[in-house]
Amino acid sequence: METLLKIPKKAIKGIKIVSGDIANILRRQARFYQVRPSSSTLFLTYRCNSHCMTCTFWKRPGQEEKKKEIGFKEWRLIIDKLADSGVETAEVFGGNVLLRKELLISVLEYLRKKDIVIHLPTNQIGLDDDIGEAIASTVNYVYISTDGVGEYQDNIRGQEGAFNRAENTITKLLKLRDNNKSPRLVCNTTVSKYNVNILEKVVEYALDMGFDEIHFEYAGEMSQEHIEHSIIDGLRPTPYYVRQEESILVDQAGARVLKNSLRRIKQKYSDKNIDIRTINIDSLSERNLYEGTIPHKKCYVERDEVTVDPSGNLIICPFINNYIMGSLIKSSLKEVWNNERHRNFRQYQNLGALEMCKHCILGVQRNPGLLTSLKRVYLSRFA
């Protein structure tokens, strides 16, 4: 009898969760057509002291980038404008934001004061006790870059000791949050040809270390050819995943290995105390994986997400970061959001004139339309 009474409660909870997912999708669709932003990505710096094989951000000239960076006074003004415009979440991003320790701590505390949900990805280089305490008291989700175990992590991240840093960071944050459920600690794994064969080892590591979630995200890259076919108003984009001498993507055989590996992982660890998210790779076909293409055509990022560069400029997206729509220091968000320059870009994008958009890995997570989004609910909740 007691078991029978529990079943309806579980079913009701499931219905509420799925109903919430669908309601969020419908709200997102409404914002798409209203061109009304709800989220933001705040680049505190473009500088990075990692040397990841799956990224080329660190190749930017550090001293030149440093000269362009604004301070907390300006960021506080920008955050006020975002909050007043109804922006609900902020991803505090870099480069390596830990290079700007004092600014980072102040920004996190101010975002918290404004009741903005905070997402913080980190490569852990420079995460000391002060930053750890600030993260534990302000951030909602911490994404700890973990692309492998042992020497795999060191090699992929291009830094000796990268694996030990990741281990020390999760240990520190677990201790600081002291049995609280926040911040959520996410093992964020970028899947490429360099680690496609060791993903189960990463899951075992995440379980052993006490992560709350593990996200498998696919590596992205854009070639010089893609960039040359994406010039807009004379501007050549400067994405931070540019193909080098050889591709970081899996080949055709690797795509099959990846799909099979994730299916096996979800089955094997379904009853473990960790949330395993593979939906962004599940949404890609094997062909998408080895060709580096994405199935979505609409761009929700330019309509729903405010992206701010280290100088305080509103830019169209993280990958086309030299297409500036205006300054959020000098102007309100209302003045520069959806202005003529913004609408101009949308015409290019809607016409399919930007080759980069067909290879934008950011779009896998953030660009699915209504039907694809509903399918993602099914894949993540029931499949």
VEXDREN-2710 file (C-alpha; in Angstrom, 1 decimal):
% VEXDREN-2710
k/r/px/py/pz
1/MET/0.0/0.0/0.0
2/GLU/2.8/2.4/0.9
3/THR/4.5/1.7/-2.4
4/LEU/1.3/2.4/-4.3
5/LEU/1.0/5.8/-2.6
6/LYS/4.6/6.7/-3.6
7/ILE/4.1/6.0/-7.3
8/PRO/1.6/8.9/-8.0
9/LYS/3.9/11.3/-6.2
10/LYS/6.8/10.3/-8.4
11/ALA/4.6/10.5/-11.5
12/ILE/3.4/14.0/-10.5
13/LYS/7.0/15.1/-9.9
14/GLY/7.9/13.8/-13.4
15/ILE/5.0/15.6/-15.0
16/LYS/6.0/18.9/-13.2
17/ILE/9.6/18.6/-14.4
18/VAL/8.7/17.9/-18.1
19/SER/6.0/20.6/-18.0
20/GLY/8.6/23.0/-16.7
21/ASP/11.0/22.0/-19.5
22/ILE/8.3/22.6/-22.1
23/ALA/7.2/26.0/-20.5
24/ASN/10.9/27.1/-20.7
25/ILE/11.1/26.1/-24.4
26/LEU/7.9/28.1/-25.2
27/ARG/9.2/31.2/-23.3
28/ARG/12.5/30.9/-25.2
29/GLN/10.5/30.8/-28.5
30/ALA/8.6/33.9/-27.5
31/ARG/11.9/35.7/-26.6
32/PHE/13.3/34.7/-30.0
33/TYR/10.6/36.5/-31.9
34/GLN/10.6/39.4/-29.5
35/VAL/14.4/39.6/-29.7
36/ARG/14.4/40.0/-25.9
37/PRO/17.6/38.8/-24.1
38/SER/17.4/36.7/-20.8
39/SER/21.1/35.6/-20.5
40/SER/24.5/37.1/-20.8
41/THR/28.2/36.1/-21.4
42/LEU/30.6/38.5/-19.7
43/PHE/34.2/38.3/-21.0
44/LEU/36.3/39.8/-18.2
45/THR/39.5/39.1/-20.3
46/TYR/40.6/37.4/-23.5
47/ARG/43.9/36.5/-22.0
48/CYS/44.7/32.9/-21.2
49/ASN/47.7/31.1/-19.7
50/SER/46.6/27.7/-20.6
51/HIS/47.8/26.1/-23.9
52/CYS/44.9/23.8/-24.8
53/MET/45.0/21.7/-27.9
54/THR/41.3/22.3/-28.5
55/CYS/41.4/26.1/-28.4
56/THR/43.5/28.9/-29.8
57/PHE/42.4/31.7/-27.4
58/TRP/45.8/31.6/-25.7
59/LYS/47.5/32.6/-28.9
60/ARG/46.1/36.1/-28.7
61/PRO/48.7/38.8/-27.8
62/GLY/48.3/39.1/-24.0
63/GLN/49.7/42.6/-23.4
64/GLU/47.6/44.1/-26.2
65/GLU/44.5/42.5/-24.8
66/LYS/45.3/43.7/-21.3
67/LYS/45.3/47.3/-22.4
68/LYS/41.7/47.0/-23.6
69/GLU/40.3/45.6/-20.3
70/ILE/37.9/47.7/-18.2
71/GLY/37.7/47.7/-14.4
72/PHE/35.0/47.0/-11.8
73/LYS/33.5/50.5/-11.9
74/GLU/32.6/50.0/-15.6
75/TRP/31.5/46.4/-15.0
76/ARG/29.2/47.4/-12.2
77/LEU/27.5/49.9/-14.5
78/ILE/27.1/47.2/-17.2
79/ILE/25.7/44.7/-14.7
80/ASP/23.2/47.3/-13.5
81/LYS/22.0/47.8/-17.1
82/LEU/21.7/44.1/-17.7
83/ALA/19.7/43.5/-14.5
84/ASP/17.4/46.5/-15.2
85/SER/16.7/45.0/-18.7
86/GLY/15.6/41.6/-17.2
87/VAL/18.7/39.5/-17.9
88/GLU/18.5/36.6/-15.5
89/THR/21.8/34.7/-15.9
90/ALA/25.5/35.5/-16.5
91/GLU/28.3/33.3/-17.7
92/VAL/31.5/34.9/-16.4
93/PHE/34.0/33.9/-19.0
94/GLY/37.5/34.3/-20.5
95/GLY/40.3/33.6/-21.4
96/ASN/41.2/32.7/-17.9
97/VAL/39.1/35.0/-15.6
98/LEU/41.3/34.0/-12.7
99/LEU/44.0/36.2/-14.2
100/ARG/41.8/39.1/-13.0
101/LYS/41.4/38.0/-9.4
102/GLU/40.2/41.2/-7.7
103/LEU/37.9/42.0/-10.5
104/LEU/36.5/38.5/-10.6
105/ILE/35.7/38.5/-6.9
106/SER/34.0/41.9/-7.1
107/VAL/32.0/40.9/-10.2
108/LEU/30.8/37.7/-8.7
109/GLU/29.7/39.4/-5.5
110/TYR/27.8/42.1/-7.4
111/LEU/26.1/39.7/-9.7
112/ARG/24.9/37.8/-6.6
113/LYS/23.7/41.0/-5.1
114/LYS/21.6/41.6/-8.2
115/ASP/20.1/38.0/-7.9
116/ILE/21.6/37.0/-11.3
117/VAL/22.3/33.3/-11.7
118/ILE/26.0/32.8/-12.2
119/HIS/27.8/30.2/-14.3
120/LEU/31.6/30.1/-14.1
121/PRO/33.8/27.9/-16.3
122/THR/37.4/27.6/-15.1
123/ASN/40.7/26.1/-16.1
124/GLN/41.8/26.3/-12.4
125/ILE/45.1/28.1/-13.1
126/GLY/45.3/30.6/-10.2
127/LEU/42.4/29.4/-8.1
128/ASP/43.5/30.3/-4.6
129/ASP/41.7/30.4/-1.3
130/ASP/40.3/33.9/-1.8
131/ILE/38.8/33.0/-5.2
132/GLY/37.6/29.6/-3.9
133/GLU/35.7/31.3/-1.0
134/ALA/34.1/33.8/-3.4
135/ILE/33.0/31.1/-5.8
136/ALA/31.5/29.0/-2.9
137/SER/29.5/32.0/-1.6
138/THR/28.3/33.4/-4.9
139/VAL/28.3/31.0/-7.9
140/ASN/25.5/28.7/-8.9
141/TYR/27.3/26.5/-11.3
142/VAL/31.1/25.9/-11.6
143/TYR/32.4/24.1/-14.7
144/ILE/35.8/22.5/-14.0
145/SER/37.5/21.8/-17.3
146/THR/38.4/18.1/-17.2
147/ASP/39.3/16.6/-20.5
148/GLY/41.1/13.5/-19.3
149/VAL/42.7/11.7/-16.4
150/GLY/46.4/12.0/-15.5
151/GLU/48.7/12.7/-18.4
152/TYR/45.7/13.0/-20.8
153/GLN/44.5/16.1/-18.9
154/ASP/48.1/17.6/-18.9
155/ASN/48.6/16.9/-22.6
156/ILE/45.2/18.2/-23.8
157/ARG/45.3/21.3/-21.6
158/GLY/48.9/21.9/-22.6
159/GLN/50.1/22.4/-19.0
160/GLU/52.1/20.1/-16.8
161/GLY/50.2/19.7/-13.5
162/ALA/46.8/20.5/-15.1
163/PHE/45.3/17.2/-13.7
164/ASN/46.6/17.9/-10.2
165/ARG/45.1/21.4/-10.3
166/ALA/41.7/20.0/-11.3
167/GLU/41.8/17.6/-8.4
168/ASN/42.9/20.2/-5.9
169/THR/40.1/22.6/-7.2
170/ILE/37.3/20.1/-6.7
171/THR/38.6/19.1/-3.3
172/LYS/38.8/22.8/-2.2
173/LEU/35.3/23.7/-3.5
174/LEU/33.7/20.6/-1.9
175/LYS/35.3/21.6/1.4
176/LEU/34.2/25.2/1.1
177/ARG/30.6/24.5/0.3
178/ASP/30.4/22.4/3.4
179/ASN/27.6/19.9/2.4
180/ASN/25.6/22.6/0.7
181/LYS/24.2/21.9/-2.7
182/SER/25.5/25.1/-4.2
183/PRO/27.5/25.7/-6.2
184/ARG/26.8/22.8/-8.5
185/LEU/30.1/21.3/-9.4
186/VAL/30.3/20.2/-13.1
187/CYS/33.0/18.1/-14.6
188/ASN/33.0/19.7/-18.1
189/THR/34.6/17.5/-20.7
190/THR/35.4/18.7/-24.2
191/VAL/35.4/15.6/-26.4
192/SER/37.8/15.5/-29.3
193/LYS/40.0/12.9/-31.1
194/TYR/42.4/13.2/-28.2
195/ASN/40.1/11.7/-25.5
196/VAL/37.3/9.9/-27.3
197/ASN/38.7/6.5/-26.2
198/ILE/38.9/7.3/-22.4
199/LEU/35.5/8.8/-21.6
200/GLU/34.5/6.1/-19.2
201/LYS/37.7/6.8/-17.2
202/VAL/36.6/10.4/-16.9
203/VAL/33.2/9.3/-15.6
204/GLU/34.9/7.1/-13.0
205/TYR/37.1/10.0/-12.0
206/ALA/34.1/12.4/-11.7
207/LEU/32.3/9.9/-9.4
208/ASP/35.4/9.4/-7.2
209/MET/35.9/13.1/-6.8
210/GLY/32.3/13.9/-5.9
211/PHE/31.2/16.0/-8.9
212/ASP/27.4/16.7/-9.1
213/GLU/27.3/16.6/-12.9
214/ILE/29.4/15.6/-15.9
215/HIS/28.8/17.3/-19.2
216/PHE/30.2/15.8/-22.4
217/GLU/30.5/18.7/-24.9
218/TYR/31.9/18.2/-28.4
219/ALA/35.0/20.1/-29.6
220/GLY/34.4/22.8/-32.2
221/GLU/36.7/24.3/-34.8
222/MET/36.5/26.7/-37.7
223/SER/38.9/26.7/-40.6
224/GLN/40.4/29.8/-42.3
225/GLU/38.1/29.0/-45.3
226/HIS/35.0/29.2/-43.0
227/ILE/36.3/32.6/-41.7
228/GLU/37.0/33.9/-45.2
229/HIS/33.4/33.1/-46.2
230/SER/32.0/34.9/-43.2
231/ILE/33.3/38.4/-43.7
232/ILE/30.6/41.0/-42.8
233/ASP/30.8/44.7/-43.5
234/GLY/34.5/44.2/-44.3
235/LEU/35.2/42.5/-40.9
236/ARG/37.0/39.2/-40.7
237/PRO/35.8/37.3/-37.6
238/THR/38.3/36.1/-35.0
239/PRO/36.9/32.9/-33.4
240/TYR/38.8/31.1/-30.7
241/TYR/38.5/27.6/-32.1
242/VAL/40.5/28.0/-35.3
243/ARG/41.8/24.8/-37.0
244/GLN/45.6/24.5/-36.9
245/GLU/47.8/22.0/-38.7
246/GLU/45.5/19.2/-38.1
247/SER/41.8/18.8/-37.1
248/ILE/40.9/18.1/-33.5
249/LEU/37.6/16.4/-34.6
250/VAL/37.0/12.7/-34.5
251/ASP/37.1/10.8/-37.8
252/GLN/34.3/8.6/-39.2
253/ALA/35.4/5.6/-37.1
254/GLY/35.9/7.9/-34.0
255/ALA/32.3/9.2/-34.5
256/ARG/31.0/5.6/-34.1
257/VAL/33.2/5.0/-31.1
258/LEU/31.9/8.2/-29.5
259/LYS/28.2/7.4/-30.0
260/ASN/28.7/3.8/-28.7
261/SER/30.7/5.0/-25.8
262/LEU/28.1/7.5/-24.6
263/ARG/25.3/4.9/-24.9
264/ARG/27.3/2.5/-22.8
265/ILE/28.1/5.1/-20.2
266/LYS/24.5/6.2/-19.8
267/GLN/23.4/2.6/-19.3
268/LYS/26.2/1.6/-17.0
269/TYR/26.0/4.7/-14.7
270/SER/22.3/5.4/-14.8
271/ASP/21.9/4.5/-11.1
272/LYS/24.9/6.4/-9.9
273/ASN/24.7/9.7/-7.9
274/ILE/25.8/11.9/-10.8
275/ASP/23.9/13.7/-13.5
276/ILE/25.5/12.6/-16.8
277/ARG/24.6/15.0/-19.7
278/THR/25.4/14.0/-23.3
279/ILE/22.4/15.7/-25.0
280/ASN/24.6/18.1/-27.0
281/ILE/26.5/15.2/-28.6
282/ASP/23.3/13.1/-28.9
283/SER/21.8/15.9/-31.0
284/LEU/24.6/15.5/-33.6
285/SER/24.7/12.8/-36.2
286/GLU/27.9/10.8/-36.8
287/ARG/28.4/12.9/-40.0
288/ASN/28.0/16.1/-38.0
289/LEU/30.7/14.9/-35.7
290/TYR/33.4/14.1/-38.3
291/GLU/32.5/17.0/-40.6
292/GLY/32.2/19.5/-37.8
293/THR/28.8/20.8/-38.8
294/ILE/25.6/21.5/-36.8
295/PRO/22.0/20.7/-37.7
296/HIS/20.5/24.0/-36.5
297/LYS/19.9/27.0/-38.7
298/LYS/18.4/29.6/-36.5
299/CYS/20.6/31.7/-34.2
300/TYR/19.2/32.2/-30.7
301/VAL/22.5/33.5/-29.4
302/GLU/22.2/36.8/-31.2
303/ARG/18.6/37.3/-30.1
304/ASP/18.6/35.9/-26.6
305/GLU/22.1/36.4/-25.2
306/VAL/24.0/39.6/-24.4
307/THR/27.7/39.1/-25.1
308/VAL/30.0/41.7/-23.6
309/ASP/33.7/41.9/-24.5
310/PRO/36.5/42.9/-22.0
311/SER/36.2/46.6/-23.2
312/GLY/32.5/46.8/-22.3
313/ASN/31.3/46.5/-25.9
314/LEU/28.1/44.6/-26.9
315/ILE/29.3/42.1/-29.5
316/ILE/27.2/39.9/-31.7
317/CYS/28.5/36.6/-30.3
318/PRO/31.6/35.1/-28.8
319/PHE/32.9/33.9/-32.1
320/ILE/32.4/37.1/-34.1
321/ASN/33.7/39.3/-31.4
322/ASN/34.9/42.1/-33.5
323/TYR/31.4/42.9/-34.8
324/ILE/30.5/45.6/-32.2
325/MET/26.9/46.9/-31.8
326/GLY/27.8/49.6/-29.3
327/SER/29.3/50.4/-25.9
328/LEU/27.4/49.3/-22.8
329/ILE/29.4/51.9/-20.8
330/LYS/28.2/54.8/-22.9
331/SER/24.8/53.6/-23.8
332/SER/21.9/51.6/-22.3
333/LEU/21.2/48.1/-23.4
334/LYS/18.0/49.3/-25.0
335/GLU/19.9/51.7/-27.2
336/VAL/22.3/49.2/-28.7
337/TRP/20.3/45.9/-28.5
338/ASN/18.5/45.2/-31.8
339/ASN/19.7/48.5/-33.3
340/GLU/20.3/48.9/-37.0
341/ARG/23.8/47.2/-36.8
342/HIS/22.3/44.3/-35.0
343/ARG/19.5/43.9/-37.5
344/ASN/22.0/44.2/-40.3
345/PHE/23.9/41.2/-39.0
346/ARG/20.7/39.2/-38.7
347/GLN/20.0/39.7/-42.4
348/TYR/23.4/38.2/-43.2
349/GLN/22.8/35.3/-40.8
350/ASN/19.3/34.6/-42.0
351/LEU/20.4/34.4/-45.6
352/GLY/23.0/31.8/-44.7
353/ALA/25.8/34.1/-45.8
354/LEU/28.0/33.3/-42.9
355/GLU/29.8/29.9/-43.3
356/MET/31.0/30.0/-39.7
357/CYS/27.5/29.6/-38.4
358/LYS/27.2/26.2/-40.0
359/HIS/30.2/25.1/-37.9
360/CYS/29.4/27.0/-34.6
361/ILE/29.6/24.4/-31.8
362/LEU/28.0/27.0/-29.5
363/GLY/24.9/26.6/-31.6
364/VAL/24.6/22.9/-30.7
365/GLN/23.6/23.8/-27.2
366/ARG/21.9/27.2/-27.7
367/ASN/20.3/27.1/-31.2
368/PRO/17.8/24.3/-31.4
369/GLY/14.4/25.3/-32.6
370/LEU/11.0/24.4/-31.2
371/LEU/10.7/20.8/-32.5
372/THR/14.4/20.0/-31.9
373/SER/14.1/21.4/-28.3
374/LEU/11.1/19.2/-27.6
375/LYS/13.0/16.2/-28.9
376/ARG/15.9/17.1/-26.6
377/VAL/13.5/16.9/-23.6
378/TYR/12.6/13.4/-24.7
379/LEU/16.2/12.4/-25.2
380/SER/17.3/13.8/-21.8
381/ARG/14.4/12.8/-19.7
382/PHE/13.2/9.5/-21.2
383/ALA/15.7/7.9/-23.6
END
